[in-house]
């Protein structure tokens, strides 16, 4: 396997300048396919974060005063600049994440589309008039928070970065963005784009480790609005840090252990196809919405399982830059070791390994964080692989007898992000959709997101919703104004 790219020596964006960290410390980015260095970015300190927040705070009054349609034009210009850098961003994103190029094209395209989508909401940040009394006028207006902190994960860096900027910017906020520490390189290109398109300080990008950079952003007293996408443990840590830094509005889009519930009246081939697609193997299963628990009715269990195993075993692993590759390496060494440990626990606890579970054969896979796509059968609810998010290419298959058992099994984890229900009976579909404790439900489908529909989870899978107008409005505060029009008492 020959994966080459020019070494990148990136800088952070603070107050319109591309800068190094004050300490001059660097964070190395490693190609997960071959463990070779891709380059370096600054390792930001708490002092660097403070500089970025100060720049955002200083830039905010002027940015908030920009007319909505003019903000829209600038955000659309940002979207076009991302498209203009499509090929460069795509290549860097593929080698830095390990995700396959065929799917990452959609990620880069979505980055531009998301910015355009929110730019179209320029006139939708509206208040209300309220008939609270007959003599006076009562109304609300929406105002931006000021400085917004966004912390994004490694699985879709450029797509999540664009989403992290779009809604806050259109709402009139300035942003401090913390990219993932294991896949930070596309953020260096985004920093250059933002520098050239937006006024200084409106967007600031600080690269580095979660501790201290992410922690400093979460607890900064000037950051009143914070959003994080990632794991439940890190989400809890961010909640604690944020609380210590003041009272903040926080949204968290966290992990998932998502069920795909298959009723007995469906086509086994169609289910097998969707079950494999829903695992997002092109991202090595590293997607919070992956349907990683396949819950099969006992009458279909053997038939669907066989078809799923055949499809998974046939997936082509290889160079992520090769369009023919259907799965690449796991994102980082630390994550690879964790996923491998989860696979070992599945075997040790008695789940039946049907395919995968080891490093692929061949000289191309001797280096790098490679793991064959894996399917476990006969998984029981008390097993570790049934309860904990693996965030890797591991599918767990369960059997159930009646609907009550299926719903209980679906709701048996601490997570509640997505769920998929397969049935041809509309009453069963709606009943199950109401019963599952998940924030995003597909009926006879999986994995896809649709513009304008709010995405987020129940239980420990998060707080708040993204990807729709509700997200835009969440970056504003409501102010109530009373106009007393006549003489008389202050209160009616």
C-alpha positions as a printed Julia matrix, in Angstrom:
492×3 Matrix{Float64}:
   0.0     0.0    0.0
   1.5     3.33  -1.03
  -0.21    6.26   0.67
   1.74    9.47   0.34
   0.97   13.06   1.11
   3.02   16.19   1.59
   3.83   16.84   5.23
   1.6    19.55   6.64
   2.82   22.07   9.16
  -0.36   23.84  10.07
  -1.15   26.82  12.24
  -4.09   27.93  14.32
  -6.4    30.8   13.45
  -6.64   33.44  16.17
  -7.92   36.96  15.52
  -7.43   36.68  11.76
  -3.83   35.47  11.97
  -2.4    31.99  11.46
  -0.26   31.46  14.54
   1.73   28.91  16.51
   0.95   28.11  20.12
   2.58   30.35  22.68
   4.6    27.39  23.95
   5.63   26.36  20.4
   4.55   22.83  21.29
   3.27   20.66  18.44
   0.7    17.92  17.98
   1.69   15.26  15.47
  -0.91   13.75  13.16
  -0.39   10.11  12.2
  -1.66    8.36   9.08
  -3.73    5.47  10.5
  -3.15    3.37   7.37
   0.64    3.12   7.79
   1.54    4.93  11.06
   3.64    7.52   9.23
   3.64   11.19  10.14
   1.34   13.45   8.15
   2.49   16.66   9.77
   2.01   18.84  12.82
  -0.37   21.41  14.19
   0.06   23.65  17.23
  -0.74   22.12  20.61
  -2.75   24.94  22.13
  -2.48   25.83  25.79
  -5.09   27.42  28.03
  -3.43   30.74  27.26
  -3.96   30.2   23.53
  -7.63   29.43  24.16
  -7.91   32.61  26.2
  -6.46   34.6   23.29
  -8.97   33.03  20.92
 -11.91   33.76  23.2
 -10.74   37.34  23.68
 -10.54   37.77  19.91
 -14.05   36.39  19.46
 -15.41   38.62  22.21
 -13.83   41.71  20.64
 -15.14   40.84  17.17
 -18.67   40.05  18.32
 -20.31   43.51  18.48
 -19.43   44.3   14.88
 -20.41   40.83  13.64
 -23.75   40.9   15.47
 -24.46   44.28  13.89
 -24.02   42.94  10.34
 -27.38   42.79   8.54
 -28.7    39.21   8.31
 -28.64   39.14   4.52
 -25.0    40.34   4.56
 -24.07   37.62   7.07
 -25.78   35.19   4.75
 -23.63   36.34   1.83
 -20.45   35.84   3.84
 -21.47   32.4    5.01
 -22.32   31.44   1.43
 -18.92   32.75   0.38
 -17.4    30.52   3.04
 -19.31   27.57   1.58
 -18.03   28.3   -1.91
 -14.45   28.59  -0.63
 -14.78   25.12   0.88
 -15.96   23.83  -2.51
 -13.09   25.61  -4.25
 -10.67   23.67  -2.01
 -12.56   20.4   -2.43
  -9.76   18.18  -3.74
  -7.18   19.37  -1.23
  -9.55   19.01   1.7
 -10.69   15.58   0.51
  -7.21   14.09   0.25
  -6.13   15.42   3.62
  -9.36   14.29   5.25
  -8.99   10.74   3.9
  -5.38   10.18   4.97
  -5.9    11.91   8.31
  -9.02    9.97   9.32
  -8.66    6.64   7.5
 -12.19    7.01   6.1
 -12.7     5.86   2.52
 -12.51    8.42  -0.25
 -15.79    7.35  -1.87
 -17.72    8.33   1.25
 -15.56   11.29   2.23
 -16.49   13.05  -0.99
 -19.98   13.31   0.45
 -18.58   14.67   3.71
 -16.72   17.5    1.99
 -19.74   18.27  -0.19
 -21.97   18.3    2.89
 -19.68   20.82   4.56
 -20.44   23.37   1.85
 -24.1    22.42   1.67
 -24.57   22.83   5.44
 -23.14   26.34   5.37
 -25.51   27.18   2.5
 -28.44   25.6    4.32
 -28.03   27.8    7.39
 -27.25   30.86   5.26
 -30.79   30.47   3.94
 -32.21   31.08   7.42
 -31.08   34.71   7.45
 -34.56   36.09   8.17
 -35.82   33.28  10.38
 -34.42   34.48  13.7
 -37.73   35.9   14.81
 -39.36   36.93  18.04
 -43.05   36.99  18.95
 -45.69   39.51  19.89
 -47.64   38.46  22.98
 -51.15   39.71  23.88
 -50.39   39.79  27.59
 -52.51   42.9   28.18
 -54.91   45.04  26.26
 -53.21   48.39  26.7
 -49.53   47.66  26.17
 -47.24   46.03  23.66
 -45.27   42.91  24.62
 -42.76   41.25  22.32
 -39.62   39.17  22.28
 -36.42   39.47  20.28
 -33.6    36.98  19.82
 -30.01   38.01  20.42
 -26.77   36.04  19.96
 -24.89   34.75  22.98
 -21.61   36.31  21.9
 -18.82   33.74  22.06
 -19.66   30.13  21.18
 -17.34   27.19  21.83
 -17.57   24.13  19.57
 -15.62   20.88  20.16
 -15.85   18.3   17.38
 -14.81   14.62  16.98
 -12.48   12.74  14.65
 -14.9    10.78  12.48
 -16.21   13.58  10.21
 -13.88   16.55  10.87
 -14.64   18.89   7.98
 -18.36   18.11   7.95
 -18.68   18.67  11.69
 -16.52   21.79  11.51
 -18.82   23.35   8.93
 -21.87   22.42  11.0
 -20.16   23.85  14.08
 -19.77   27.21  12.36
 -22.96   27.52  10.31
 -25.71   27.99  12.9
 -23.72   30.1   15.42
 -22.44   32.45  12.71
 -25.86   32.97  11.17
 -27.26   33.71  14.62
 -24.69   36.5   15.0
 -22.18   34.75  17.27
 -18.42   34.47  17.0
 -16.92   30.99  17.32
 -13.93   29.29  18.88
 -13.61   25.86  17.28
 -11.59   23.01  18.8
 -10.91   20.31  16.13
 -10.15   16.66  17.01
  -6.64   15.95  18.21
  -6.24   12.78  16.12
  -7.49   14.24  12.81
  -6.79   17.98  12.95
  -5.32   18.67   9.5
  -8.39   19.74   7.52
  -8.91   22.43  10.16
  -5.69   24.1    9.03
  -7.19   24.58   5.55
 -10.47   25.75   7.07
  -8.5    28.28   9.11
  -6.98   29.72   5.95
 -10.4    29.91   4.32
 -12.0    31.65   7.3
  -9.1    34.11   7.48
  -9.64   35.09   3.85
 -13.46   35.27   3.94
 -14.53   36.51   7.39
 -13.6    39.49   9.55
 -10.79   38.86  12.03
 -11.9    37.16  15.23
 -15.28   35.96  13.95
 -13.94   32.41  13.67
 -10.98   31.19  15.71
  -9.61   27.64  15.46
  -7.45   26.22  18.24
  -5.85   22.82  17.69
  -4.48   20.6   20.44
  -5.31   18.04  23.06
  -8.58   17.86  24.95
  -6.57   18.62  28.04
  -5.72   21.49  28.26
  -7.28   23.1   25.15
 -10.74   21.54  25.17
 -10.98   21.81  28.93
  -9.99   25.49  28.87
 -12.64   26.23  26.24
 -15.34   24.39  28.18
 -14.66   26.21  31.42
 -13.92   29.68  30.01
 -16.23   32.21  31.7
 -16.66   34.23  28.5
 -18.02   31.23  26.59
 -21.73   31.24  27.4
 -22.79   28.76  24.71
 -20.97   25.45  24.25
 -21.57   22.41  22.06
 -19.69   19.11  22.01
 -19.91   15.97  19.9
 -18.17   12.85  21.17
 -18.24   10.18  23.84
 -20.38   10.06  26.98
 -17.39   10.13  29.39
 -15.96   13.21  27.69
 -19.41   14.8   27.63
 -19.65   14.37  31.38
 -16.19   15.9   31.83
 -17.22   18.88  29.71
 -20.37   19.36  31.76
 -18.29   19.46  34.94
 -15.72   21.84  33.5
 -18.39   24.12  32.07
 -20.21   24.31  35.38
 -17.01   25.33  37.12
 -16.57   28.13  34.58
 -20.0    29.66  35.03
 -23.58   29.14  33.92
 -23.68   28.05  30.28
 -26.09   26.73  27.68
 -24.64   23.36  26.65
 -25.67   20.88  24.0
 -24.12   17.43  23.81
 -24.38   14.96  20.92
 -22.9    11.83  22.46
 -22.59    8.13  21.81
 -25.0     5.5   20.63
 -25.61    1.78  20.96
 -28.28    1.86  18.34
 -30.76   -0.97  17.73
 -32.07   -2.15  14.39
 -35.25   -4.09  15.23
 -36.32   -6.58  12.57
 -39.89   -7.9   12.63
 -40.76  -11.23  10.96
 -42.7    -9.82   7.99
 -39.77   -8.38   6.02
 -37.48   -9.43   3.16
 -34.28  -11.0    4.62
 -32.12   -9.76   1.74
 -33.29   -6.18   2.16
 -32.7    -6.32   5.9
 -29.19   -7.7    5.44
 -28.39   -4.94   2.98
 -29.61   -2.18   5.3
 -28.04   -3.75   8.39
 -24.6    -3.64   6.77
 -25.15   -0.16   5.35
 -26.34    1.08   8.74
 -23.06    0.02  10.34
 -21.17    2.66   8.33
 -18.22    0.38   7.61
 -16.82    3.01   5.22
 -16.1     4.95   8.41
 -14.97    1.75  10.15
 -18.18    1.85  12.18
 -16.91    5.06  13.76
 -20.23    6.84  13.6
 -22.44    7.62  16.57
 -25.56    6.74  14.56
 -24.37    3.28  13.44
 -26.96    0.57  14.07
 -24.47   -1.65  15.88
 -27.1    -3.91  17.54
 -29.07   -6.05  15.1
 -32.2    -7.4   16.85
 -33.65  -10.21  14.72
 -36.93  -12.01  15.28
 -36.17  -15.65  15.92
 -37.97  -16.74  12.72
 -35.49  -14.73  10.62
 -32.43  -15.08  12.81
 -30.5   -17.75  10.92
 -31.45  -16.52   7.46
 -30.6   -12.85   8.0
 -27.47  -13.65  10.0
 -26.06  -15.74   7.16
 -26.68  -12.95   4.66
 -25.18  -10.29   6.92
 -22.05  -12.37   7.54
 -21.62  -12.97   3.8
 -21.91   -9.26   3.06
 -19.55   -8.2    5.84
 -16.94  -10.83   4.97
 -16.97   -9.6    1.36
 -16.16   -5.98   2.24
 -12.94   -4.84   0.62
 -10.34   -3.35   2.96
  -7.58   -1.24   1.49
  -5.99    2.12   0.79
  -8.59    4.72   1.82
  -7.64    6.78  -1.23
  -8.65    3.92  -3.54
 -12.23    4.27  -4.76
 -12.58    0.49  -4.65
 -11.87    0.3   -0.92
 -14.97   -0.19   1.22
 -13.26    0.14   4.6
 -10.06    1.69   5.87
  -8.13    1.67   9.15
  -9.38    2.69  12.58
  -8.62    6.31  13.34
  -5.84    6.14  15.93
  -3.68    3.72  17.9
  -5.45    4.39  21.19
  -8.86    3.84  19.66
  -7.67    0.75  17.78
  -6.48   -0.81  21.03
  -9.81   -0.08  22.68
 -11.82   -1.61  19.84
  -9.6    -4.71  19.82
 -10.09   -5.08  23.57
 -13.87   -4.95  23.06
 -13.63   -7.69  20.42
 -11.65   -9.83  22.83
 -14.25   -9.27  25.55
 -17.02  -10.42  23.21
 -15.27  -13.71  22.55
 -14.39  -14.16  26.22
 -18.0   -13.63  27.34
 -19.35  -16.25  24.97
 -20.55  -14.38  21.89
 -20.06  -16.34  18.67
 -17.53  -14.71  16.33
 -18.92  -15.14  12.82
 -16.37  -13.17  10.81
 -13.52  -10.7   11.31
 -12.09   -9.85  14.69
  -8.42   -9.74  13.66
  -5.85   -7.86  11.59
  -6.3    -8.55   7.86
  -3.78  -10.81   6.14
  -1.25   -9.41   3.69
   1.78   -7.15   3.63
  -0.4    -4.09   3.03
  -1.84   -4.43   6.53
   1.28   -5.08   8.59
   1.4    -1.48   9.7
  -1.51    0.73  10.58
  -4.64    0.32  12.69
  -6.4    -2.34  10.68
  -9.18   -4.59  11.92
 -11.4    -6.8    9.83
 -15.11   -5.92   9.94
 -16.56   -8.08  12.67
 -19.87   -9.8   13.39
 -20.79  -11.45  16.69
 -23.86  -13.7   16.94
 -25.76  -14.98  19.99
 -25.02  -11.79  21.9
 -26.69  -11.48  25.31
 -27.78   -8.22  26.98
 -25.34   -8.57  29.89
 -22.25   -8.78  27.65
 -19.92   -5.82  27.41
 -20.28   -5.63  23.63
 -24.06   -5.43  24.12
 -23.92   -2.57  26.62
 -20.99   -0.32  25.76
 -20.41    1.75  22.65
 -17.56    0.22  20.64
 -17.4     2.92  17.95
 -15.75    0.51  15.56
 -16.51   -2.09  12.87
 -18.25   -4.52  15.21
 -21.86   -5.62  14.75
 -23.64   -7.52  17.56
 -26.59   -9.74  16.61
 -29.41  -10.67  19.02
 -32.52  -12.88  18.81
 -35.98  -12.08  20.23
 -39.36  -13.82  20.42
 -42.01  -11.18  21.02
 -42.36   -7.43  20.57
 -42.16   -6.65  24.26
 -38.84   -8.46  24.5
 -37.52   -6.59  21.45
 -38.43   -3.17  22.86
 -36.98   -4.05  26.26
 -33.76   -5.15  24.58
 -33.63   -2.03  22.41
 -34.0     0.21  25.48
 -31.65   -1.77  27.73
 -28.57    0.47  27.41
 -27.7     3.91  28.74
 -27.86    5.25  25.18
 -30.77    6.53  23.12
 -29.45    8.17  19.99
 -30.91    6.37  16.97
 -33.05    3.32  16.25
 -34.22    1.54  13.12
 -37.41   -0.49  12.79
 -38.09   -2.93   9.96
 -41.66   -4.05   9.34
 -44.3    -3.88   6.63
 -47.09   -3.32   9.16
 -47.73    0.38   9.71
 -49.29   -0.11  13.15
 -46.31   -2.13  14.33
 -43.94    0.47  12.91
 -45.57    3.41  14.68
 -46.02    1.49  17.92
 -42.36    0.52  17.98
 -41.23    4.02  17.0
 -43.09    5.42  20.0
 -41.76    2.74  22.33
 -38.04    3.0   21.59
 -36.2     5.54  23.73
 -34.23    7.12  20.9
 -34.13   10.63  19.53
 -33.85    9.73  15.83
 -35.83    6.82  14.38
 -35.86    5.29  10.91
 -38.64    3.02   9.69
 -37.42    0.64   7.0
 -34.15    2.5    6.63
 -30.98    3.42   8.5
 -28.06    5.83   8.68
 -29.33    8.7    6.5
 -29.76   12.26   7.77
 -32.22   14.67   6.18
 -31.87   18.45   6.1
 -34.17   20.27   8.46
 -34.86   17.3   10.73
 -33.5    17.66  14.27
 -30.83   15.13  15.26
 -30.01   14.23  18.86
 -30.43   11.64  21.56
 -32.35   10.57  24.63
 -30.84    9.35  27.91
 -27.02    9.56  28.0
 -26.84   10.11  24.25
 -27.1    13.83  24.68
 -28.89   17.09  25.29
 -30.34   19.29  22.57
 -30.88   18.89  18.83
 -28.81   19.78  15.78
 -29.23   19.97  11.99
 -32.4    22.05  11.82
 -33.84   25.46  12.59
 -34.01   24.51  16.28
 -30.21   24.45  16.29
 -30.06   27.92  14.78
 -32.42   29.3   17.42
 -30.45   27.56  20.18
 -27.61   29.99  19.5
 -29.79   32.9   20.55
 -31.16   34.17  23.84
 -34.71   35.46  24.15
 -35.2    39.0   25.42
 -38.68   40.16  26.42
 -39.6    43.82  25.89
 -42.68   45.58  27.35
 -43.85   48.89  25.88
 -46.24   50.68  28.24
 -48.5    52.68  25.93
 -50.9    54.35  28.32
 -51.17   55.92  31.73
 -52.06   53.76  34.67
 -50.49   51.08  36.78
 -47.2    49.53  35.72
 -48.79   46.07  35.97
 -52.22   45.08  34.68
